[in-house]
């Protein structure tokens, strides 16, 4: 592999790292909003379907955050 190709690959990896970091920040912010909903709005009278929806969203965001953190750790960005 030539020096130019190495530099190009490093640039791509850096760009991917930046995109993944931004995505992680957005997902963490969304997860914080879900947690805030539980702290401020949830109570025993909350409809079951609304709770199920928030539970599902929290689980999906948590899984996405774990994957994004793993990707960043693999490229040495965390």
BELSUL-V690428 format. One line per field, one symbol per residue. phi: phi as a letter, one per 40 degrees, with the letter a starting at -180 (. if undefined). Layout:
phi = ???
This chain:
phi = .cccccccccccccccdccccccdccccccccccccdccbbcacccddccccccccccccccccccccccdccccgcb
